Amino acid sequence: MRKGDKKSTRGKRVRGSYGKTRPRKTSKSVVVVEKPTKVKAEPKPKTAKPKAEKAEETEEKQK
């Protein structure tokens, strides 16, 4: 069971041959599937909340 042995895996590797001891790798076919793209919803317009009124009310309460 050395490098030159025809039946061993190592011998097959050295000779560069294939067989039952050293089967070839099967190539799997690659299937490309298109992923459905999600449509982004339009962002809602942001409404500005009146923060200045709250600040004025707290200042009035402190006085």
Residue, then its C-alpha position, 0 to 999 in steps of 0.5 A: m500500500r504505497k504510492g504506486d498501488k493502483k487500488s489505494t486512494r493514495g496511489k490514485r492521487v499519485r497517478g492522477s486517476y479516478g475509480k471506485t476508491r477515489p470517486r469524482k465529486t459530482s457537480k451540482s447544478v446551480v439554480v438561480v432563483e429571482k427573489p421578489t423585491k419588496v416595494k417600499a411604502e412611501p414614508k408618511p410626512k412627519t408633522a411637527k409637534p409644537k414644542a415651543e408652547k410646552a416650553e412657554e407654559t412651563e416658564e409661566k408656571q415657574k414665575 
